[in-house]
Amino acid sequence: MRKTFVYIAILAVLGAGVYFILPGNVNKNPYGETEAGFNIKDTGAIGKIFLVAQDGESILVERTDKGWIVNNTWPVLPSTLDQLMNTLVKQQPLYPVTKAAHDNVIKTLSTHGIKTELYDRQGKKMRVFYVGGAAAGGEGTNMLMEGAEQPYVVETPGFVGYLTPRYSTHIRDWRDRTVFDFTPNDIRSVSVHYDGKPDESFTVVNGPGDKVSVIVPDGVVKKEDSLNTRRVHSYLKFFSNINCEGYLNGLEDNDTTFKTAPKHSTIEVTTRSGKSQMVDVYWMALNKRSKNRKESNFGEEVPEEFDSDRMYAVMNDYKDTIMIQILTFRNIFRRGKEFYTPDMAPAKADGAARR
C-alpha cells in the first residue's frame, strides 16, 4: 500500500510537469488576467508608461516618432527602458500573499506602492497595477492589480531579488546620459580651456571640406611647427557617444560641493547649425569610492586631495549637474601643442635595422 502511494505521488508530479510543458500551457497564468495579469506579452504594443509614487514623484515615458521621451522633455535612457520592458514580459505571479501578511502588504502598497499604468499606441489603457516592496524572505515582489481581490508575490524566472527598483520614479534613472554625440561633419568648432593653464588650452576650427585649424596661445608653438591634420581629424571623432555616469540634480550639498571644488576645464562644442553644448568640469574630492593613483586616466598628475577617476561637471546652461568618468573623457582632454607634434615613426624591427 505504501509503495502504491509513492507511485501515485510520482505520477502526479510527472503529470504536472507534462501539463506545464505542453504547448499553450507555458507561462499560463493560473490566477487569471484580471486578478494577476502583471505581464505584457507584446511590449511593442505599448505606447505609454506612467509611473507614480505615493509621494507624488512621477515618470511619464512615451513612444514618439523621434523615439521614447520621458516627461515630455528628454530622450529616455535605453538601458532603463529595456530593463522595464523585459520585466513586463517575464514577470509572473508565484502565489497570493498569505493571509498573515495580507493586511500589512495592502497597507504598504497604499503608502509606498508605485502605481503603474500601461497604455497602447492608441492611448487605450492596457494594465494598471501597484508595485510594492520585497516579499517575505526577500525573493519576489508584492504587487496588486487594480480591482483585484488580493495582492500577489511576483517574480521573473532566474532572477533572485525584488523588482521594485525597475519601476523607478526618479528622473535621474530615466534620462539619457549623453553629454556629446556629434559626428565630425556636425562640428564647426571645439574649444577646450583649462583653468589656470591657458598655455594648454586650444580651439579646433573645422572648416569646409577637410580643412582644419587649431588656435593656441602665442608662444606655445614655433613658426616652423606644422599642424598635424591627421590628429585633428582623429580628435573630432572623439565627440561621438560621450556619456556621463549619472545625474546629481537635487542631491543635498550640491551648492557646497561646487563652492569648494576647483574648476578643471570648460569644453564647448559648436555645431554647423549653430547649436552649442558647453560643459564646465570640476575636480572631485577624495571619497569612499576613490581608488587613487598619482596620475589620472589622461596622464595628468592629480593633487592628492582629488579623485583620479571621476569628476563633476555642469551642462545644459547650468541646469544639470553630472558625474563623469575621466576614462571616458581622456581623449577630449588633450593639449594644444599636441596638434603640432608630428607622429612618431614606427620603430624598425631588429632585422630591418641590420639590413
N, C-alpha and C positions, 0 to 999 in steps of 0.2 A: 504493500500500500504506500509506504514512504517513497519507494522508487517511482511509483506512478505519479505522485505529486511533483516530484523533481522533474520528471519528463514533461508534465503539463506546464510547469513554470518555464522550462527551457523553450517549449513550443510557443508560449505566449510572448516571450522576449523576441524570438525569431520572427513571429508574426508581426509584431510591432515594427521591427526593423524593415521587413518586406514592405509594410504599408508606407513607411516614410521614404523608401527609395523608389516606389512605383511612380511612373510619370504622372504628373498632376498633383502629387502629394508632397513634393519637395517644397519647403518653405510655406506649406499650407498653414494658415493661421487657425488654430483650434478654437479661438475665442471669438472669432467673427470680426469683420472690418469695423463695424460700428462701435464695438466695445473696445477693440485693441488694434485698430488699423494704423499702426505707427509708421509703417514703411511705405515708400513710393517706388513701385517697380520701374517706372519710366520717368527719370528726373528730367528728361528732355522736354517733358510736357510742362514743367514748372516755369512760370513767368515771373513770379514774385515771391519773396520770402520776407515775412515780418516777424521780428523777434522783439519782445518787450519784457523787461524785468519788472518786478513789483515796485522797485524804486523809481520807475518811470523811464529809465535809460532804455533806448530802443535802437534797433538796426533795421533799415529797410533796404533790401537787396533786390534790384530789378534788372531784368533782361532788356537790353535796348539794341538798336541797330549798330551801336558802337561798342557793344559788349556789356558786361554786367557793371552796374553802377550802384554804389552804396550811398544811402541818404541823399539821393538826388544830386550828388556833387562829385564824388571821387570814384575812380576805377577801383574795382574790387581786387583784393589780393588773391590770385588764383589758388594758392595752396589752401587758404581758409575755405573758399567756396568748394573746392574739390573734396576736401575732407568732410564737409557737411553733406554734400550730395552723396558721397559714398556711404555715409552713415545712414542717410534716409533710405537708401536701397537695402542695406543689410540689417538694420536693427529690427528685432522681433521680440514679441513678448515671451518671457520664460514662464511666468506663473503670476496669478493675482497676489497682491500684497496680503500678507497674513492678517487675520482678524486682530491679533495682538498689536500689530504695527499700523493698522488701518487709520485710526484717528490721528495718530502723530504724523503720518505721511500726508494726510489731507491738510492738516494744519500747516505743515512745512511748505506744501505746494501753494497754499493760499498766501503765504507770507514771503516766500523766497523763490517760487517757481517761475520759470520763463515760459511765457505764452508764445507758442509757435503757430503762425498762420501761413499756410501754403496756398498759392493761387496758380491757376493755369495761365496759359498765354493770352487767353481771352478775358482774364480778370475774374474768372469764376473760382469760388472757394473750393479747395480740394480737401484739406485737412486742417483741423485745429486741435492741438493738444498741448499739455503742460509738461515741462521738463523739470524734475526735481533734482535732489542730490543722490548720493550713492545709497544703494540698498544696504540692508544689514549685512555685515561681512565685507563690505567694500566692493563686491562684484555685482555688476548690474546697476541700472539707474531707475529710480522711481518715476513713472510717467502716468498721465491721466488724459484720456481722450475727452474732449468737450462733450458733455451729455452722457458719458459712460457711468455705470453704476459703481465701479471701483477702480482704483489705480493698479498698475501692473509693474512688475520688475522687467525691464527691457535690456537686451544685450545685443552686441554684434558678435557673431561667431569668430573665435580666435583672438578676441581682444579681452584682456583682463583689466578691469577698472570700471570707471563710470564715464558717461558720455556728455555730461553737462558742459564741460569746457568747450565742446564743439558747437554749442549754441550760444556762444559769447555775444553779449550786447555791448561790448567795448569797441568803440570805433577804431582804436589803435590795432585791434586784431583783424580788422576787415579792410583797412585802407591799403591800396597798392603802395609799395615801398620804393618806387622809382625816384631816384634823385636826378640822374641824367640818362637819357635814352635817345641819342642823336646819331645819325649816320654822318660821315664826313661831308657829304653833299648838303646836309641840313645846316651845317655850321658856317657862320660868317666869321666869327672870332671867338677866341678863348683868352681870358685874362686870369692869370694867377698871381696874386700879390701876397707875399709872405710878410707878416707883421714883424717889423724891426729888422728885416733883411731885404731892403729894396734891391740890392745888387743881384739877388737870386730870382727876383720877380721877372715876369715877361708877359707879352701878349702875342698870340699867334693870329695872323690875319689870313683867312682862307679866301683867296681871290678867285677870279673866273678861271675855268679850266683847271690846270694843275698848278697854277701859280700860287705860291705861299710865301709868307714872310714872317719873321719873328722880331719883335721890337724888344730891345733890352736897354737898361740904363747906360748912359755914356761911360766908357771906360771898361765895360765888362768884357768886350771882345776887341781884338785888334782889327785894324783895317784889312789886313791880309787874310783874316779868318773868313772862310766861306760857309754859307748856310748849308747844313746837311738836310737837304729837302726830303730824303728818304725818311729821316727821323721825324720830320714834321708831319708828313703824311701818315706815318705809323701812329704818331701821337693822337691825331684826330680820330683814330679808330677806337681809342680807349674810352670814349664817352658814350658807348652803347651798353645798355643793360647794367648801369651802375645803381645799386640799391642800398638803402640804409638797413641797419639791423632791426630798427623799430622806432616807434614814435614815443616821445616822452611828454607829450602835451598833457597838462592837467596834473602832473605829479607835483607833490609838495616840494618846496625848497628849490624849485627851478630858478627863481629870481636870484636867490642867494648863490646858487651854483655858478651862474654866469657873471655875477659880480666879482667872483674870486678866480674864475678860470681864465688864464691868459689866452689871448687870441693867437691862433696859429697862422691862419691864412684866409683869404677871400678868393673864391673861384666864381667866375662869371662866364657863362656861355650865351652868346647871342646868335640867333638863327638868321638865315637869309630872309625869312618872313618878318623879322623884326622883333620876335619874342625873345625874352631874356630869362635865364634862370641863374640866380645868384645864391651862393651858399657861403655862409661865414662858418669857419671851423675853429674850434677851441680845444685846448688840451683838456684831458680828463684826469682828475686827481686819482692817486692810487686808491684802490678799493679791494674788497674781498675777492673780486674776480680777476684781479691783475696777476699776470704771470710775467713779471717784468724782466727785460733784458737791458743791456746797456744801450743797444741801438734798437730803433723801431723797425717795423717791417719795410720801410722805404730807405733804410740806411742812415737816417739822421740820428745823431746822438740825442737821447731824451733825458731831460733833467730827472733826477732821481724821484722827485715827488709826483711824476706824471705816469699814466698808463702808456705802455708802448704798443698796445694792440688796438685800443679803441679811443675814439674822440667824440666830443659833442659837436653838433652843427645846428644851424638855424637856416631855414629856407622859406620859400613862398612868402616873400615880403614880411619875414619875421613872424609868420603865423604858426609855423611848425618847428618844434624842437625835436631833433632826432639823434640817434646814436649811430655812428658809422664805424666800420672796421677799417683800420689802416691798410690791411692787406688788400681790401677792395679798391682803395684809392691810391695805392702806391705808384701806379703808372701815371696818375694825374699829377702827383707831387714831384714834378721834375724841376730842374733849374735852368734858367735862360741860357747859360753858357753851354749846356749840353747840346743845344741845337746847332752850335757852331763847332762842334768837335767831330772830326772825321771818324768813320767806323774803323775799328781795328782790323787789320788784315788777318785772315785766318792763319794760324800757326802751321808751318810746314811739318810734315812728318819727318822723322829722323832719316828715313831712306831718301826722301826727296831732297833733304838738305845736303846729304852726302853726294847726291848726283849733281 
